[in-house]
Amino acid sequence: MAHAFKNCSNLMVTGASRGLGLQIVESLVTGGFSPGKIIATARNPDGAKELQMLAEEHQHIHIIKLDVTCQESIERAASEVEQLVHEEGLNCLINNAGINVVANLETVTADKMLENFHTNSVAPLMITKAMLPLLKRAAAKGTGMGMGIHRAAVINMTSLLGSVELYWGDRANTFKWYPYRTSKSALNMVTRCLAVDLEADGILCMALHPGWVRTDMGGPEAPLSPEDSISCVLSVIGGLTEKDHGSFLHYTGEQLPW
């Protein structure tokens, strides 16, 4: 269903300078099903050399500076996005930017918890809130057309490690990362809250686990390549309908427990 992106006029992805965010941009522009405009954000656009090269080759990629932990930066980015999308609004927001602060019970501190929560949980909410007028504008143009990226959608990139239900039994002795796991659990609840509040506006909201991927964050032992992960991720996003509103999906499309 990746071809559905042809019906998505404007898409924004955060954390696009590297890793999965960069792969999302690259896969969209090279896959023959690119949205009309791709708005790629980076904390340091000048240092995002690979993203800059893609933008030089594909004129519909627009790079915007965004520090997801800075409210002033978020508001400034929202203003820049509005200047790009105009009356069309924003059809798809992919909250991808994230960090992993590794700390177990012995090493965890309040500062480490707050650092991970700010980027992984608070930032997606604040960014969605700032982009909400543009998402509503796009959704209003598709009234009566169901839900999906052809209208307006918020995709929060989360993790299986944030599932409370799955962290038990045999799984309980793996990845004892207090800051990261709890920040993704919080993001999952943010997603459900947004789904409740945005449903009346026709804005689809869901959480998506991209798999364990060989990126700077995932490490070299991860079984998935960025290309394989994002190929599946884009297929899932492209096929989203109202039945997926408020859901937590695996990159294969399987429903996951919260």
C-alpha positions in Angstrom: 0.0 0.0 0.0 3.0 2.3 -0.2 1.6 3.7 -3.5 -1.0 5.4 -1.2 1.6 8.2 -0.6 0.8 9.5 -4.0 -2.5 10.7 -2.5 -0.7 12.3 0.4 0.0 15.9 -0.5 2.2 16.9 2.4 4.2 14.8 4.8 6.5 15.7 7.7 9.0 13.5 9.4 11.1 14.5 12.5 14.6 13.3 13.2 15.4 13.0 9.5 19.1 13.6 9.6 20.0 9.9 10.1 18.7 6.5 11.0 15.1 5.6 10.3 14.0 9.2 9.6 16.6 9.6 6.8 15.6 6.2 5.5 11.9 7.2 5.4 12.8 10.2 3.3 15.1 8.2 1.0 12.6 5.4 0.5 9.8 7.8 -0.3 11.7 9.7 -3.0 13.2 6.6 -4.6 10.2 4.3 -4.4 8.1 6.0 -7.1 5.3 6.9 -4.7 6.4 10.1 -3.1 4.1 12.7 -1.4 3.8 16.1 -3.0 6.0 17.7 -0.4 8.3 16.0 2.1 9.2 18.2 5.1 12.2 16.7 6.8 13.3 18.1 10.1 16.8 18.0 11.7 18.2 19.6 14.8 21.3 20.6 12.8 20.4 20.8 9.1 23.9 21.9 8.1 25.4 18.8 9.5 22.8 16.5 7.8 24.9 15.9 4.7 23.0 12.9 3.4 19.7 14.6 3.8 21.1 17.7 2.1 22.2 15.6 -0.8 18.7 14.1 -1.1 17.1 17.5 -1.1 19.5 18.7 -3.8 18.4 15.8 -6.0 14.7 16.0 -5.2 13.2 19.5 -5.1 10.1 18.5 -3.2 12.1 17.7 -0.1 12.1 20.7 2.3 14.5 20.7 5.3 13.5 22.5 8.4 15.5 23.1 11.5 13.8 21.6 14.6 15.1 20.9 18.1 12.2 18.8 19.4 13.0 19.6 23.0 12.7 23.4 22.5 9.2 24.9 22.4 10.4 28.0 20.6 12.0 25.8 17.9 8.7 23.8 17.6 6.6 26.9 17.1 9.1 28.3 14.6 9.0 25.1 12.7 5.2 25.1 12.7 5.2 28.5 11.1 7.6 27.4 8.4 5.5 24.3 7.7 2.5 26.5 7.3 4.3 28.6 4.7 5.0 25.4 2.8 1.7 23.7 2.9 -0.6 26.7 2.7 -4.3 25.9 2.4 -3.7 22.2 1.8 -2.6 21.6 5.3 -0.5 18.7 6.6 -1.6 15.2 5.7 0.9 13.1 7.6 3.0 13.8 10.6 5.6 11.1 11.5 7.0 11.7 15.0 10.2 9.7 14.5 12.8 11.7 16.5 13.9 9.8 19.6 16.9 8.9 21.8 17.9 6.0 24.1 19.3 6.9 27.4 20.6 3.5 28.7 20.3 3.1 32.5 19.3 0.2 34.7 18.2 0.4 38.4 21.8 1.0 39.6 22.6 3.8 37.2 19.3 5.5 36.5 18.9 9.1 37.7 16.1 11.6 37.6 17.9 13.6 35.0 18.3 10.6 32.8 14.6 9.8 33.1 13.6 13.4 32.3 16.0 13.6 29.3 14.5 10.5 27.7 10.9 11.5 28.5 11.4 15.0 27.0 12.5 13.7 23.6 10.5 10.5 23.3 7.2 11.4 25.1 6.7 15.1 25.5 8.2 16.3 22.2 5.8 14.2 20.0 2.8 15.6 21.9 4.1 19.2 21.7 4.9 18.9 18.0 1.5 17.3 17.2 -0.2 20.2 19.2 1.8 22.8 17.2 0.9 21.1 13.9 -2.8 20.5 14.8 -4.2 23.5 12.9 -2.5 22.2 9.7 -3.6 18.6 10.4 -7.2 19.8 10.9 -7.1 21.9 7.7 -6.1 18.8 5.7 -8.6 16.6 7.4 -11.4 19.0 6.8 -10.8 18.8 3.0 -11.4 15.0 3.2 -14.7 15.0 5.2 -16.6 11.8 4.4 -13.5 10.1 2.9 -12.7 7.9 5.9 -9.3 8.1 7.7 -5.7 7.8 6.5 -2.8 9.6 5.1 -5.0 10.8 2.2 -6.7 13.0 4.8 -4.7 13.5 8.0 -2.7 11.1 10.2 -0.3 11.2 13.1 2.2 8.4 13.3 4.2 8.0 16.5 7.2 5.8 16.1 7.3 3.8 19.4 8.8 0.5 20.4 7.8 -3.0 21.5 10.0 -2.3 24.5 7.3 0.1 25.7 4.6 -2.5 26.0 3.7 -3.0 29.6 1.9 -6.3 28.9 4.8 -7.9 27.1 7.4 -7.0 29.8 6.8 -10.1 32.0 7.9 -13.7 32.2 10.8 -14.6 29.9 10.9 -11.0 28.5 11.4 -9.5 31.9 15.2 -10.0 32.0 16.0 -8.2 28.7 16.8 -4.6 28.0 16.5 -3.2 31.6 16.5 0.4 30.3 14.3 2.4 32.7 14.4 5.8 30.8 13.9 4.4 27.3 11.2 1.8 28.1 9.1 4.0 30.3 9.4 6.9 27.8 8.0 4.7 25.1 5.2 3.4 27.4 4.3 7.1 28.0 4.4 7.8 24.2 1.9 4.9 23.8 -0.5 6.5 26.2 0.0 9.9 24.5 -1.0 8.2 21.3 -4.2 6.8 22.8 -5.1 10.2 24.3 -4.5 11.9 21.0 -6.6 9.3 19.2 -9.5 10.1 21.5 -9.2 13.8 21.1 -8.5 13.9 17.4 -11.2 11.4 16.3 -13.9 14.0 15.9 -11.6 15.9 13.5 -11.0 12.9 11.3 -7.3 12.7 12.2 -6.0 9.2 12.4 -3.5 8.6 15.2 -1.6 5.4 15.9 1.7 4.0 17.3 4.1 2.0 15.2 7.0 -0.3 16.1 9.6 -0.3 13.3 11.4 -3.4 14.6 14.9 -3.7 16.0 17.0 -2.0 13.3 20.7 -1.6 12.5 21.0 2.1 13.2 23.2 4.2 15.5 20.5 3.6 18.2 19.7 0.0 17.4 23.3 -1.1 17.1 25.1 -3.6 14.7 23.5 -6.7 16.2 20.0 -5.7 15.2 18.4 -8.2 12.7 16.7 -5.6 10.4 18.3 -3.2 7.9 16.9 0.3 7.8 15.7 -0.4 4.2 13.8 -3.5 5.1 12.2 -1.9 8.2 11.1 1.2 6.4 9.8 -0.7 3.4 7.4 -2.5 5.8 6.7 0.7 7.8 5.6 2.7 4.8 3.5 -0.2 3.6 1.7 -0.2 6.9 1.3 3.6 7.0 0.0 3.7 3.4 -2.6 1.1 4.2 -4.0 2.7 7.4 -7.8 3.2 7.6 -10.2 4.2 10.3 -10.0 0.6 11.8 -6.4 1.4 12.7 -7.2 4.6 14.6 -5.8 4.3 18.1 -3.9 1.1 17.4 -0.4 -0.1 18.2 1.0 -1.9 15.2 4.1 -4.0 14.5 6.0 -3.1 11.3 4.5 -6.2 9.8 1.0 -4.9 10.4 0.3 -7.1 13.4 -1.6 -5.7 16.3 0.5 -5.3 19.4 -0.5 -5.3 23.1 -0.1 -2.0 24.9 
